Every structure is written in C-alpha cells, then in structure tokens.
Amino acid sequence: MKLGIIGAGNWGINLVRNFCKISRTDNVAVCDLDESRLSSIESEFSGIETFLNPDKIISNNKIDLIVIATPAESHYEITKKALLAGKHVLVEKPIALEIEEAEELIEIADRNKLTLMVDHLLVYHPIVCKIKELIEKEELGKIYYLYSQRLNLGVVRSKENALWSLGPHDISVVLYLLNEFPSRIEASGGVYIQESQEIEDAVFLHLSFPSGVDAHAHLSWLDPHKTRKLTIVGDKKMVVFDDMEPRNKLTIFDKGVEWTEKGGISVRYGDIYIPSIPLYEPLKAVCEHFIDCVENGKKPKSDGDSGLQVLKILREAQKSLEKKR
C-alpha cells in the first residue's frame, strides 16, 4: 500500500524515516509547505514523491494511508478531508482541539470502516508495555498513586501552553495503564514568560480515578533539569521509569509498608532490581502497528476513542487552569 505523509517538520521527518525503512521509498509520498525541506528529503530518500499541496496527497487514488504531522490546529480539518476521501489515518496528538471535532472524526472513520489512529507514542514504549504487564499480573499489587515529570528548559511554545504541548504524553500513559477515566480533573499553572498571551509555562495536573488511584503530572519547559520520569507506588512493589537513562530505564523496588500481626505498621525493605528489557524505537512500533491494523483490520492500541479520552482531559484541565488565572 502507498502511504502519504503530510508535514515533514521536526517530528514529521522521523515519520518519513521510519516509514521509508518499513516500506520502499517509492511507496511513500511526502507533503510539506517548505520547498527546501522537500528537496532535502528527495536527496536523502531516493525515489520518494514530494508535494507542496496536501490536497495532492489526499486526492491521490494510489495512496491508501495518510499520516498527519502538522500543527495541532490543523489536525481536524486535514484528518476529516482524508477520511472523507476514504483514507486510513494516523494523526499526531492531539486528535483535534475540540471534543465535537474528535467525535465527528471517529464517526466518519467508523461509518466508512477506516482505521483512525492517534500517535500516543509512549503507549508503544517497551518500558510502558512492561509496566502494563506488571500491573495486569498484579505484581505491583493495589496501585496507590503515580506521578510523572516532563520537564526541560525549552522549547517554549507560542501557540499552546505546557499542558497541551507536553500533557498528552503523560495523560495517554496514565489512561493506558489504569484503563479507567478520571472522576476529578484539576490543573494549576504559572504564566511567566508570555504574560500577555496567558500561556502557562509550567502546569501541575491532578487526576483522581474511581478506583481510588491518584495521578499527578508536572509539566514544564521552564526547568533547569531535563526530566522524563514516571513513578508508580503499589502496596506490593513500586516502579520508576526514567526515560533519560540510556539503558537501565526501569527500576522495580520490592518494598512497602505493611501491618504487623500485633497491629502495628512495618516498613518492608526488599530487593531493588532492574529487569533486562529489549529496547526499540517506539515510533517504529507506532508505524508498524498502523500498517498492521490497516492490513488486518485490527483495532489500534491508540485509536480515535483513546484520542478523544485524552482530549476530554485536556479540555477539562484547561478550564481548571483558566479559572485560576
């Protein structure tokens, strides 16, 4: 099947690279508004087709699959056009900016029996998949709480705040691991750099779930440390996923707090171990999964509905932010 990629910027070029590895370059077409960028792609990937107008890809009868890696505000319009043209779609996060838009895209895809998938990259990460396995096997026991930190100094956005820029990653992971929707969504943040635009540079997101689990995310592009970390605390074991570690990304702590036979509280200190987990590029897994779902009629792990759930949390969190400004 021939595939078209709309948007070959900082992230889109990674999609181009991965899809060209999976398929022959003459099966991949790329559209971007930057002519010099297209020239560079043509030089690197021999035989690839390039276009300046996205409609040239959407209307191309030889193209069956379309990947959209454009700015978030254009996701809805381009995805809708592609679906109405009968194309299967992989779109970058978020699926859209409004809930009604996402619901419409899902309805069009379902009605036309098309694959609609959102690139929630981290749910394809081998470490996240391992944590999901640990939770399903109840090796961590009852989950008490989890928290994530997604911090860096830059890149400062001018059209979206830290919640919308960084939050979808952590929200999608939490929903994937817990398999439930929060009953309470709250957020607070700080506007420091672009006060006139009211763009939050740091956001603290809190989610409470019906099962009693609490989740917290610290999101910021105004921090001295580059941090990509997830901590999960269970009553049997605790885990830390540190994506900044080159190899030993997952640490499992066999420790916790227990009631003694006499009714007291005892702190248990067990082993700390780092499992050997084969690492692979999550984006490659995303690309392969998209093609597999289209070819075999499978439901994507990050389908349109999961994209809608993430969007609902983003919108509710945004309301909470605005109330506190």
C-alpha positions, 0 to 999 in steps of 0.5 A, a space after each residue: 500500500 502507498 502511504 502519504 505523509 503530510 508535514 515533514 517538520 521536526 517530528 514529521 521527518 522521523 515519520 518519513 524515516 521510519 516509514 521509508 525503512 518499513 516500506 520502499 521509498 517509492 511507496 511513500 509520498 511526502 507533503 510539506 509547505 517548505 520547498 527546501 525541506 522537500 528537496 532535502 528529503 528527495 536527496 536523502 530518500 531516493 525515489 520518494 514523491 514530494 508535494 507542496 499541496 496536501 490536497 495532492 496527497 489526499 486526492 491521490 487514488 494510489 495512496 491508501 494511508 495518510 499520516 498527519 504531522 502538522 500543527 495541532 490546529 490543523 489536525 481536524 480539518 486535514 484528518 476529516 478531508 482524508 477520511 472523507 476521501 476514504 483514507 486510513 489515518 494516523 494523526 499526531 496528538 492531539 486528535 483535534 482541539 475540540 471534543 465535537 471535532 474528535 467525535 465527528 472524526 471517529 464517526 466518519 472513520 467508523 461509518 466508512 470502516 477506516 482505521 483512525 489512529 492517534 500517535 500516543 507514542 509512549 503507549 508503544 514504549 517497551 518500558 510502558 508495555 512492561 509496566 502494563 504487564 506488571 500491573 495486569 499480573 498484579 505484581 505491583 499489587 493495589 496501585 496507590 498513586 503515580 506521578 510523572 515529570 516532563 520537564 526541560 528548559 525549552 522549547 517554549 511554545 507560542 501557540 499552546 501552553 505546557 499542558 497541551 504541548 507536553 500533557 498528552 504524553 503523560 495523560 495517554 500513559 496514565 489512561 493506558 495503564 489504569 484503563 479507567 477515566 478520571 472522576 476529578 480533573 484539576 490543573 494549576 499553572 504559572 504564566 511567566 514568560 508570555 504574560 500577555 498571551 496567558 500561556 502557562 509555562 509550567 502546569 501541575 495536573 491532578 487526576 483522581 480515578 474511581 478506583 481510588 488511584 491518584 495521578 499527578 503530572 508536572 509539566 514544564 519547559 521552564 526547568 533547569 533539569 531535563 526530566 522524563 520520569 514516571 513513578 508508580 507506588 503499589 502496596 506490593 512493589 513500586 516502579 520508576 521509569 526514567 526515560 533519560 537513562 540510556 539503558 537501565 530505564 526501569 527500576 522495580 523496588 520490592 518494598 512497602 509498608 505493611 501491618 504487623 500481626 500485633 497491629 502495628 505498621 512495618 516498613 518492608 525493605 526488599 530487593 531493588 532490581 532492574 529487569 533486562 528489557 529489549 529496547 526499540 524505537 517506539 515510533 517504529 512500533 507506532 508505524 508498524 502497528 498502523 500498517 498492521 491494523 490497516 492490513 488486518 483490520 485490527 483495532 489500534 492500541 491508540 485509536 480515535 476513542 483513546 484520542 478523544 479520552 485524552 482530549 476530554 482531559 485536556 479540555 477539562 484541565 484547561 478550564 481548571 487552569 483558566 479559572 485560576 488565572 
